[in-house]
Amino acid sequence: MRQEKLEQIIEGIKITNGLVTKEMGISIFDLDGTVIYVSKPKSMPGNFEKGYKHEDKNDAIFKVMATGKPMFSEVPKELFGVAMEGNVLPVYDEGKIVGCVASAIIKSQEEEFVKKNKVIEEIHQSINKLEDSVSGVYGVVESIKKNTSSIKMLALNASIEAARAGEYGRGFTIVAHEMGKLSQMSSESVEGINDTLNDITKSIRETT
């Protein structure tokens, strides 16, 4: 019965190992201290394999199976060449301890994992700031649009005045023509800026 319980845990660990991003060493022991499952990255020290039997009764696995209390420990770098941290948890079946699960991770990998998470968070913050900046530019573009409309109105008024003045209104005609060109250029520029901002906004949303 106890063997079935340990086998169930092994299957669960196999699935979990496929979901976690950081490399972790995991071993399962029966009551005799025999390794019935082991999974660890090549970078992690330790040479025992499935079937290996622990003889040291003072080892953490025997203490956990004797007391039923989980243990957390840190392994100094001097012992295996790399600093590690891990824990040992008892496995129960129908209220009785049938074995234990020991897991460990190299501290440098844990620190690297934390650093990567921090970088990702900083990237998200930068993206949010960029989105805020783009929103501000949209406001400026709207102001330019309003000015463009005003220029168009002035150009129209100048054209009307030029028509009224006849020969004496040639100066108005030139002004109206130039203002019309300016209005057209402003309108085209605004459309170009809008297209660019829309592309940037789309990229930001796809990123987040």
Rosetta constraint file for C-alpha pairs under 8 A:
AtomPair CA 1 CA 5 HARMONIC 6.63 0.50
AtomPair CA 2 CA 6 HARMONIC 6.44 0.50
AtomPair CA 2 CA 93 HARMONIC 6.44 0.50
AtomPair CA 2 CA 98 HARMONIC 5.49 0.50
AtomPair CA 3 CA 7 HARMONIC 6.16 0.50
AtomPair CA 3 CA 98 HARMONIC 7.85 0.50
AtomPair CA 4 CA 8 HARMONIC 6.25 0.50
AtomPair CA 5 CA 9 HARMONIC 6.50 0.50
AtomPair CA 5 CA 93 HARMONIC 6.55 0.50
AtomPair CA 5 CA 98 HARMONIC 7.99 0.50
AtomPair CA 6 CA 10 HARMONIC 6.28 0.50
AtomPair CA 6 CA 28 HARMONIC 7.72 0.50
AtomPair CA 6 CA 30 HARMONIC 7.91 0.50
AtomPair CA 6 CA 91 HARMONIC 7.72 0.50
AtomPair CA 6 CA 98 HARMONIC 7.72 0.50
AtomPair CA 6 CA 99 HARMONIC 7.39 0.50
AtomPair CA 7 CA 11 HARMONIC 6.42 0.50
AtomPair CA 8 CA 12 HARMONIC 6.38 0.50
AtomPair CA 9 CA 13 HARMONIC 6.16 0.50
AtomPair CA 10 CA 14 HARMONIC 6.31 0.50
AtomPair CA 10 CA 28 HARMONIC 7.72 0.50
AtomPair CA 10 CA 37 HARMONIC 6.97 0.50
AtomPair CA 11 CA 15 HARMONIC 6.60 0.50
AtomPair CA 12 CA 16 HARMONIC 6.25 0.50
AtomPair CA 13 CA 17 HARMONIC 5.99 0.50
AtomPair CA 14 CA 18 HARMONIC 6.78 0.50
AtomPair CA 15 CA 19 HARMONIC 6.92 0.50
AtomPair CA 16 CA 20 HARMONIC 6.46 0.50
AtomPair CA 17 CA 24 HARMONIC 7.99 0.50
AtomPair CA 22 CA 109 HARMONIC 7.05 0.50
AtomPair CA 22 CA 110 HARMONIC 7.31 0.50
AtomPair CA 22 CA 113 HARMONIC 6.88 0.50
AtomPair CA 23 CA 40 HARMONIC 7.56 0.50
AtomPair CA 23 CA 41 HARMONIC 6.32 0.50
AtomPair CA 23 CA 105 HARMONIC 6.80 0.50
AtomPair CA 23 CA 109 HARMONIC 7.47 0.50
AtomPair CA 24 CA 39 HARMONIC 7.97 0.50
AtomPair CA 24 CA 40 HARMONIC 6.13 0.50
AtomPair CA 24 CA 41 HARMONIC 6.89 0.50
AtomPair CA 24 CA 103 HARMONIC 6.91 0.50
AtomPair CA 24 CA 104 HARMONIC 5.90 0.50
AtomPair CA 24 CA 105 HARMONIC 4.94 0.50
AtomPair CA 24 CA 106 HARMONIC 7.76 0.50
AtomPair CA 25 CA 38 HARMONIC 7.56 0.50
AtomPair CA 25 CA 39 HARMONIC 5.58 0.50
AtomPair CA 25 CA 40 HARMONIC 3.95 0.50
AtomPair CA 25 CA 41 HARMONIC 6.53 0.50
AtomPair CA 25 CA 44 HARMONIC 7.37 0.50
AtomPair CA 25 CA 103 HARMONIC 5.48 0.50
AtomPair CA 25 CA 104 HARMONIC 5.15 0.50
AtomPair CA 25 CA 105 HARMONIC 6.20 0.50
AtomPair CA 26 CA 37 HARMONIC 7.96 0.50
AtomPair CA 26 CA 38 HARMONIC 5.74 0.50
AtomPair CA 26 CA 39 HARMONIC 5.26 0.50
AtomPair CA 26 CA 40 HARMONIC 6.24 0.50
AtomPair CA 26 CA 101 HARMONIC 7.13 0.50
AtomPair CA 26 CA 102 HARMONIC 5.71 0.50
AtomPair CA 26 CA 103 HARMONIC 4.38 0.50
AtomPair CA 26 CA 104 HARMONIC 6.60 0.50
AtomPair CA 27 CA 35 HARMONIC 6.77 0.50
AtomPair CA 27 CA 36 HARMONIC 7.69 0.50
AtomPair CA 27 CA 37 HARMONIC 5.54 0.50
AtomPair CA 27 CA 38 HARMONIC 4.35 0.50
AtomPair CA 27 CA 39 HARMONIC 6.45 0.50
AtomPair CA 27 CA 101 HARMONIC 5.82 0.50
AtomPair CA 27 CA 102 HARMONIC 5.17 0.50
AtomPair CA 27 CA 103 HARMONIC 6.41 0.50
AtomPair CA 28 CA 35 HARMONIC 5.82 0.50
AtomPair CA 28 CA 36 HARMONIC 5.78 0.50
AtomPair CA 28 CA 37 HARMONIC 5.14 0.50
AtomPair CA 28 CA 38 HARMONIC 6.55 0.50
AtomPair CA 28 CA 99 HARMONIC 7.34 0.50
AtomPair CA 28 CA 100 HARMONIC 5.84 0.50
AtomPair CA 28 CA 101 HARMONIC 4.55 0.50
AtomPair CA 28 CA 102 HARMONIC 6.31 0.50
AtomPair CA 29 CA 33 HARMONIC 5.36 0.50
AtomPair CA 29 CA 34 HARMONIC 5.27 0.50
AtomPair CA 29 CA 35 HARMONIC 4.64 0.50
AtomPair CA 29 CA 36 HARMONIC 5.78 0.50
AtomPair CA 29 CA 37 HARMONIC 7.33 0.50
AtomPair CA 29 CA 61 HARMONIC 7.88 0.50
AtomPair CA 29 CA 99 HARMONIC 5.47 0.50
AtomPair CA 29 CA 100 HARMONIC 5.39 0.50
AtomPair CA 29 CA 101 HARMONIC 6.46 0.50
AtomPair CA 30 CA 34 HARMONIC 5.57 0.50
AtomPair CA 30 CA 35 HARMONIC 6.83 0.50
AtomPair CA 30 CA 36 HARMONIC 6.92 0.50
AtomPair CA 30 CA 98 HARMONIC 6.36 0.50
AtomPair CA 30 CA 99 HARMONIC 4.27 0.50
AtomPair CA 30 CA 100 HARMONIC 6.67 0.50
AtomPair CA 31 CA 62 HARMONIC 7.99 0.50
AtomPair CA 31 CA 65 HARMONIC 7.20 0.50
AtomPair CA 31 CA 98 HARMONIC 5.92 0.50
AtomPair CA 31 CA 99 HARMONIC 4.94 0.50
AtomPair CA 31 CA 100 HARMONIC 7.83 0.50
AtomPair CA 32 CA 53 HARMONIC 7.53 0.50
AtomPair CA 32 CA 54 HARMONIC 7.96 0.50
AtomPair CA 33 CA 53 HARMONIC 5.51 0.50
AtomPair CA 33 CA 54 HARMONIC 5.12 0.50
AtomPair CA 33 CA 55 HARMONIC 7.38 0.50
AtomPair CA 33 CA 61 HARMONIC 7.39 0.50
AtomPair CA 33 CA 62 HARMONIC 7.18 0.50
AtomPair CA 34 CA 50 HARMONIC 7.83 0.50
AtomPair CA 34 CA 51 HARMONIC 5.87 0.50
AtomPair CA 34 CA 52 HARMONIC 5.63 0.50
AtomPair CA 34 CA 53 HARMONIC 4.15 0.50
AtomPair CA 34 CA 54 HARMONIC 6.27 0.50
AtomPair CA 35 CA 49 HARMONIC 7.00 0.50
AtomPair CA 35 CA 50 HARMONIC 5.04 0.50
AtomPair CA 35 CA 51 HARMONIC 5.13 0.50
AtomPair CA 35 CA 52 HARMONIC 5.37 0.50
AtomPair CA 35 CA 53 HARMONIC 6.22 0.50
AtomPair CA 36 CA 50 HARMONIC 5.29 0.50
AtomPair CA 36 CA 51 HARMONIC 6.01 0.50
AtomPair CA 37 CA 49 HARMONIC 7.94 0.50
AtomPair CA 37 CA 50 HARMONIC 5.58 0.50
AtomPair CA 38 CA 49 HARMONIC 6.52 0.50
AtomPair CA 38 CA 50 HARMONIC 6.17 0.50
AtomPair CA 40 CA 44 HARMONIC 6.59 0.50
AtomPair CA 44 CA 106 HARMONIC 6.99 0.50
AtomPair CA 45 CA 80 HARMONIC 6.39 0.50
AtomPair CA 48 CA 52 HARMONIC 5.82 0.50
AtomPair CA 57 CA 62 HARMONIC 5.91 0.50
AtomPair CA 57 CA 63 HARMONIC 7.86 0.50
AtomPair CA 58 CA 62 HARMONIC 6.65 0.50
AtomPair CA 58 CA 63 HARMONIC 6.84 0.50
AtomPair CA 59 CA 63 HARMONIC 6.64 0.50
AtomPair CA 60 CA 64 HARMONIC 6.13 0.50
AtomPair CA 60 CA 71 HARMONIC 7.31 0.50
AtomPair CA 60 CA 88 HARMONIC 7.28 0.50
AtomPair CA 61 CA 65 HARMONIC 6.23 0.50
AtomPair CA 61 CA 88 HARMONIC 6.50 0.50
AtomPair CA 61 CA 100 HARMONIC 6.74 0.50
AtomPair CA 61 CA 102 HARMONIC 7.55 0.50
AtomPair CA 62 CA 66 HARMONIC 5.96 0.50
AtomPair CA 63 CA 67 HARMONIC 6.04 0.50
AtomPair CA 63 CA 68 HARMONIC 7.96 0.50
AtomPair CA 64 CA 68 HARMONIC 5.20 0.50
AtomPair CA 64 CA 69 HARMONIC 5.37 0.50
AtomPair CA 64 CA 70 HARMONIC 5.92 0.50
AtomPair CA 64 CA 71 HARMONIC 6.78 0.50
AtomPair CA 64 CA 88 HARMONIC 6.93 0.50
AtomPair CA 64 CA 89 HARMONIC 6.85 0.50
AtomPair CA 64 CA 90 HARMONIC 6.08 0.50
AtomPair CA 64 CA 100 HARMONIC 7.48 0.50
AtomPair CA 65 CA 69 HARMONIC 7.72 0.50
AtomPair CA 65 CA 90 HARMONIC 5.83 0.50
AtomPair CA 65 CA 97 HARMONIC 6.45 0.50
AtomPair CA 65 CA 98 HARMONIC 7.90 0.50
AtomPair CA 65 CA 99 HARMONIC 6.45 0.50
AtomPair CA 65 CA 100 HARMONIC 6.58 0.50
AtomPair CA 68 CA 89 HARMONIC 7.99 0.50
AtomPair CA 68 CA 90 HARMONIC 5.77 0.50
AtomPair CA 68 CA 97 HARMONIC 7.18 0.50
AtomPair CA 69 CA 89 HARMONIC 7.34 0.50
AtomPair CA 69 CA 90 HARMONIC 7.05 0.50
AtomPair CA 70 CA 87 HARMONIC 7.13 0.50
AtomPair CA 70 CA 88 HARMONIC 5.64 0.50
AtomPair CA 70 CA 89 HARMONIC 4.71 0.50
AtomPair CA 70 CA 90 HARMONIC 6.44 0.50
AtomPair CA 71 CA 87 HARMONIC 5.42 0.50
AtomPair CA 71 CA 88 HARMONIC 5.26 0.50
AtomPair CA 71 CA 89 HARMONIC 6.82 0.50
AtomPair CA 72 CA 85 HARMONIC 7.68 0.50
AtomPair CA 72 CA 86 HARMONIC 5.88 0.50
AtomPair CA 72 CA 87 HARMONIC 4.23 0.50
AtomPair CA 72 CA 88 HARMONIC 6.60 0.50
AtomPair CA 73 CA 85 HARMONIC 5.84 0.50
AtomPair CA 73 CA 86 HARMONIC 5.66 0.50
AtomPair CA 73 CA 87 HARMONIC 6.09 0.50
AtomPair CA 74 CA 83 HARMONIC 7.53 0.50
AtomPair CA 74 CA 84 HARMONIC 5.83 0.50
AtomPair CA 74 CA 85 HARMONIC 4.23 0.50
AtomPair CA 74 CA 86 HARMONIC 6.45 0.50
AtomPair CA 75 CA 79 HARMONIC 7.03 0.50
AtomPair CA 75 CA 83 HARMONIC 5.70 0.50
AtomPair CA 75 CA 84 HARMONIC 4.97 0.50
AtomPair CA 75 CA 85 HARMONIC 5.84 0.50
AtomPair CA 76 CA 80 HARMONIC 7.65 0.50
AtomPair CA 76 CA 82 HARMONIC 7.19 0.50
AtomPair CA 76 CA 83 HARMONIC 4.91 0.50
AtomPair CA 76 CA 84 HARMONIC 6.71 0.50
AtomPair CA 77 CA 81 HARMONIC 4.90 0.50
AtomPair CA 77 CA 82 HARMONIC 4.29 0.50
AtomPair CA 77 CA 83 HARMONIC 3.98 0.50
AtomPair CA 77 CA 84 HARMONIC 7.28 0.50
AtomPair CA 78 CA 82 HARMONIC 7.19 0.50
AtomPair CA 78 CA 83 HARMONIC 7.69 0.50
AtomPair CA 82 CA 106 HARMONIC 6.85 0.50
AtomPair CA 82 CA 107 HARMONIC 7.88 0.50
AtomPair CA 83 CA 106 HARMONIC 6.01 0.50
AtomPair CA 83 CA 107 HARMONIC 5.68 0.50
AtomPair CA 83 CA 108 HARMONIC 7.46 0.50
AtomPair CA 84 CA 104 HARMONIC 6.58 0.50
AtomPair CA 84 CA 105 HARMONIC 5.65 0.50
AtomPair CA 84 CA 106 HARMONIC 4.37 0.50
AtomPair CA 84 CA 107 HARMONIC 5.06 0.50
AtomPair CA 85 CA 104 HARMONIC 5.55 0.50
AtomPair CA 85 CA 105 HARMONIC 5.74 0.50
AtomPair CA 85 CA 106 HARMONIC 6.60 0.50
AtomPair CA 85 CA 107 HARMONIC 6.43 0.50
AtomPair CA 86 CA 102 HARMONIC 7.31 0.50
AtomPair CA 86 CA 103 HARMONIC 5.35 0.50
AtomPair CA 86 CA 104 HARMONIC 3.92 0.50
AtomPair CA 86 CA 105 HARMONIC 6.24 0.50
AtomPair CA 87 CA 102 HARMONIC 5.79 0.50
AtomPair CA 87 CA 103 HARMONIC 5.59 0.50
AtomPair CA 87 CA 104 HARMONIC 6.59 0.50
AtomPair CA 88 CA 100 HARMONIC 6.69 0.50
AtomPair CA 88 CA 101 HARMONIC 5.60 0.50
AtomPair CA 88 CA 102 HARMONIC 4.28 0.50
AtomPair CA 88 CA 103 HARMONIC 6.50 0.50
AtomPair CA 89 CA 100 HARMONIC 5.48 0.50
AtomPair CA 89 CA 101 HARMONIC 5.25 0.50
AtomPair CA 89 CA 102 HARMONIC 6.44 0.50
AtomPair CA 90 CA 97 HARMONIC 6.50 0.50
AtomPair CA 90 CA 98 HARMONIC 7.81 0.50
AtomPair CA 90 CA 99 HARMONIC 6.10 0.50
AtomPair CA 90 CA 100 HARMONIC 4.29 0.50
AtomPair CA 90 CA 101 HARMONIC 6.45 0.50
AtomPair CA 91 CA 97 HARMONIC 5.57 0.50
AtomPair CA 91 CA 98 HARMONIC 5.78 0.50
AtomPair CA 91 CA 99 HARMONIC 5.18 0.50
AtomPair CA 91 CA 100 HARMONIC 4.98 0.50
AtomPair CA 91 CA 101 HARMONIC 7.00 0.50
AtomPair CA 92 CA 96 HARMONIC 5.18 0.50
AtomPair CA 92 CA 97 HARMONIC 4.39 0.50
AtomPair CA 92 CA 98 HARMONIC 5.73 0.50
AtomPair CA 92 CA 99 HARMONIC 7.39 0.50
AtomPair CA 93 CA 97 HARMONIC 6.36 0.50
AtomPair CA 93 CA 98 HARMONIC 6.42 0.50
AtomPair CA 105 CA 109 HARMONIC 7.18 0.50
AtomPair CA 105 CA 110 HARMONIC 6.99 0.50
AtomPair CA 106 CA 110 HARMONIC 6.53 0.50
AtomPair CA 107 CA 111 HARMONIC 6.11 0.50
AtomPair CA 108 CA 112 HARMONIC 6.07 0.50
AtomPair CA 109 CA 113 HARMONIC 6.08 0.50
AtomPair CA 110 CA 114 HARMONIC 6.35 0.50
AtomPair CA 111 CA 115 HARMONIC 6.19 0.50
AtomPair CA 112 CA 116 HARMONIC 6.17 0.50
AtomPair CA 113 CA 117 HARMONIC 6.35 0.50
AtomPair CA 114 CA 118 HARMONIC 6.25 0.50
AtomPair CA 115 CA 119 HARMONIC 6.24 0.50
AtomPair CA 116 CA 120 HARMONIC 6.22 0.50
AtomPair CA 117 CA 121 HARMONIC 6.22 0.50
AtomPair CA 118 CA 122 HARMONIC 6.23 0.50
AtomPair CA 119 CA 123 HARMONIC 6.20 0.50
AtomPair CA 120 CA 124 HARMONIC 6.32 0.50
AtomPair CA 121 CA 125 HARMONIC 6.29 0.50
AtomPair CA 122 CA 126 HARMONIC 6.20 0.50
AtomPair CA 123 CA 127 HARMONIC 6.19 0.50
AtomPair CA 124 CA 128 HARMONIC 6.23 0.50
AtomPair CA 124 CA 208 HARMONIC 7.34 0.50
AtomPair CA 125 CA 129 HARMONIC 6.28 0.50
AtomPair CA 126 CA 130 HARMONIC 6.15 0.50
AtomPair CA 127 CA 131 HARMONIC 6.17 0.50
AtomPair CA 127 CA 204 HARMONIC 6.70 0.50
AtomPair CA 128 CA 132 HARMONIC 6.31 0.50
AtomPair CA 129 CA 133 HARMONIC 6.25 0.50
AtomPair CA 130 CA 134 HARMONIC 6.17 0.50
AtomPair CA 131 CA 135 HARMONIC 6.25 0.50
AtomPair CA 131 CA 201 HARMONIC 6.86 0.50
AtomPair CA 131 CA 204 HARMONIC 7.13 0.50
AtomPair CA 132 CA 136 HARMONIC 6.40 0.50
AtomPair CA 133 CA 137 HARMONIC 6.37 0.50
AtomPair CA 134 CA 138 HARMONIC 6.29 0.50
AtomPair CA 134 CA 197 HARMONIC 6.73 0.50
AtomPair CA 134 CA 200 HARMONIC 8.00 0.50
AtomPair CA 134 CA 201 HARMONIC 7.44 0.50
AtomPair CA 135 CA 139 HARMONIC 6.70 0.50
AtomPair CA 136 CA 140 HARMONIC 6.72 0.50
AtomPair CA 137 CA 141 HARMONIC 6.23 0.50
AtomPair CA 138 CA 142 HARMONIC 6.28 0.50
AtomPair CA 138 CA 194 HARMONIC 7.61 0.50
AtomPair CA 138 CA 197 HARMONIC 7.67 0.50
AtomPair CA 139 CA 143 HARMONIC 6.48 0.50
AtomPair CA 140 CA 144 HARMONIC 6.38 0.50
AtomPair CA 141 CA 145 HARMONIC 6.20 0.50
AtomPair CA 141 CA 190 HARMONIC 6.36 0.50
AtomPair CA 141 CA 193 HARMONIC 7.62 0.50
AtomPair CA 141 CA 194 HARMONIC 7.58 0.50
AtomPair CA 142 CA 146 HARMONIC 6.40 0.50
AtomPair CA 143 CA 147 HARMONIC 6.33 0.50
AtomPair CA 144 CA 148 HARMONIC 6.06 0.50
AtomPair CA 144 CA 186 HARMONIC 7.62 0.50
AtomPair CA 144 CA 190 HARMONIC 7.22 0.50
AtomPair CA 145 CA 149 HARMONIC 6.37 0.50
AtomPair CA 145 CA 186 HARMONIC 7.87 0.50
AtomPair CA 145 CA 187 HARMONIC 6.99 0.50
AtomPair CA 145 CA 190 HARMONIC 6.90 0.50
AtomPair CA 146 CA 150 HARMONIC 6.39 0.50
AtomPair CA 147 CA 151 HARMONIC 6.20 0.50
AtomPair CA 148 CA 152 HARMONIC 6.26 0.50
AtomPair CA 148 CA 183 HARMONIC 5.40 0.50
AtomPair CA 148 CA 186 HARMONIC 6.17 0.50
AtomPair CA 148 CA 187 HARMONIC 6.44 0.50
AtomPair CA 149 CA 153 HARMONIC 6.31 0.50
AtomPair CA 149 CA 183 HARMONIC 7.58 0.50
AtomPair CA 150 CA 154 HARMONIC 6.23 0.50
AtomPair CA 151 CA 155 HARMONIC 6.08 0.50
AtomPair CA 151 CA 179 HARMONIC 6.51 0.50
AtomPair CA 151 CA 180 HARMONIC 7.44 0.50
AtomPair CA 151 CA 182 HARMONIC 7.75 0.50
AtomPair CA 151 CA 183 HARMONIC 5.79 0.50
AtomPair CA 152 CA 156 HARMONIC 6.18 0.50
AtomPair CA 152 CA 179 HARMONIC 7.22 0.50
AtomPair CA 152 CA 180 HARMONIC 6.23 0.50
AtomPair CA 152 CA 183 HARMONIC 5.82 0.50
AtomPair CA 153 CA 157 HARMONIC 6.21 0.50
AtomPair CA 154 CA 158 HARMONIC 6.09 0.50
AtomPair CA 154 CA 176 HARMONIC 7.64 0.50
AtomPair CA 154 CA 179 HARMONIC 7.57 0.50
AtomPair CA 155 CA 159 HARMONIC 6.21 0.50
AtomPair CA 155 CA 175 HARMONIC 7.46 0.50
AtomPair CA 155 CA 176 HARMONIC 4.50 0.50
AtomPair CA 155 CA 177 HARMONIC 7.14 0.50
AtomPair CA 155 CA 179 HARMONIC 5.35 0.50
AtomPair CA 155 CA 180 HARMONIC 5.63 0.50
AtomPair CA 156 CA 160 HARMONIC 6.31 0.50
AtomPair CA 156 CA 176 HARMONIC 6.90 0.50
AtomPair CA 157 CA 161 HARMONIC 6.21 0.50
AtomPair CA 157 CA 176 HARMONIC 7.90 0.50
AtomPair CA 158 CA 162 HARMONIC 6.04 0.50
AtomPair CA 158 CA 172 HARMONIC 5.52 0.50
AtomPair CA 158 CA 173 HARMONIC 6.82 0.50
AtomPair CA 158 CA 175 HARMONIC 6.97 0.50
AtomPair CA 158 CA 176 HARMONIC 5.09 0.50
AtomPair CA 159 CA 163 HARMONIC 6.21 0.50
AtomPair CA 159 CA 172 HARMONIC 6.58 0.50
AtomPair CA 159 CA 173 HARMONIC 5.81 0.50
AtomPair CA 159 CA 176 HARMONIC 5.46 0.50
AtomPair CA 160 CA 164 HARMONIC 6.31 0.50
AtomPair CA 161 CA 165 HARMONIC 6.12 0.50
AtomPair CA 161 CA 169 HARMONIC 7.00 0.50
AtomPair CA 161 CA 172 HARMONIC 6.76 0.50
AtomPair CA 162 CA 166 HARMONIC 6.19 0.50
AtomPair CA 162 CA 168 HARMONIC 7.70 0.50
AtomPair CA 162 CA 169 HARMONIC 4.23 0.50
AtomPair CA 162 CA 170 HARMONIC 6.30 0.50
AtomPair CA 162 CA 171 HARMONIC 7.49 0.50
AtomPair CA 162 CA 172 HARMONIC 4.89 0.50
AtomPair CA 162 CA 173 HARMONIC 5.39 0.50
AtomPair CA 163 CA 169 HARMONIC 6.81 0.50
AtomPair CA 164 CA 169 HARMONIC 7.37 0.50
AtomPair CA 165 CA 169 HARMONIC 4.57 0.50
AtomPair CA 166 CA 170 HARMONIC 7.35 0.50
AtomPair CA 169 CA 173 HARMONIC 6.41 0.50
AtomPair CA 170 CA 174 HARMONIC 6.41 0.50
AtomPair CA 171 CA 175 HARMONIC 6.27 0.50
AtomPair CA 172 CA 176 HARMONIC 5.92 0.50
AtomPair CA 173 CA 177 HARMONIC 6.08 0.50
AtomPair CA 174 CA 178 HARMONIC 6.23 0.50
AtomPair CA 175 CA 179 HARMONIC 6.03 0.50
AtomPair CA 176 CA 180 HARMONIC 6.03 0.50
AtomPair CA 177 CA 181 HARMONIC 6.36 0.50
AtomPair CA 178 CA 182 HARMONIC 6.19 0.50
AtomPair CA 179 CA 183 HARMONIC 6.08 0.50
AtomPair CA 180 CA 184 HARMONIC 6.21 0.50
AtomPair CA 181 CA 185 HARMONIC 6.16 0.50
AtomPair CA 182 CA 186 HARMONIC 6.08 0.50
AtomPair CA 183 CA 187 HARMONIC 6.09 0.50
AtomPair CA 184 CA 188 HARMONIC 6.21 0.50
AtomPair CA 185 CA 189 HARMONIC 6.09 0.50
AtomPair CA 186 CA 190 HARMONIC 6.10 0.50
AtomPair CA 187 CA 191 HARMONIC 6.32 0.50
AtomPair CA 188 CA 192 HARMONIC 6.23 0.50
AtomPair CA 189 CA 193 HARMONIC 6.14 0.50
AtomPair CA 190 CA 194 HARMONIC 6.04 0.50
AtomPair CA 191 CA 195 HARMONIC 6.17 0.50
AtomPair CA 192 CA 196 HARMONIC 6.31 0.50
AtomPair CA 193 CA 197 HARMONIC 6.11 0.50
AtomPair CA 194 CA 198 HARMONIC 6.04 0.50
AtomPair CA 195 CA 199 HARMONIC 6.27 0.50
AtomPair CA 196 CA 200 HARMONIC 6.26 0.50
AtomPair CA 197 CA 201 HARMONIC 6.05 0.50
AtomPair CA 198 CA 202 HARMONIC 6.05 0.50
AtomPair CA 199 CA 203 HARMONIC 6.20 0.50
AtomPair CA 200 CA 204 HARMONIC 6.20 0.50
AtomPair CA 201 CA 205 HARMONIC 6.27 0.50
AtomPair CA 202 CA 206 HARMONIC 6.21 0.50
AtomPair CA 203 CA 207 HARMONIC 6.13 0.50
AtomPair CA 204 CA 208 HARMONIC 6.29 0.50
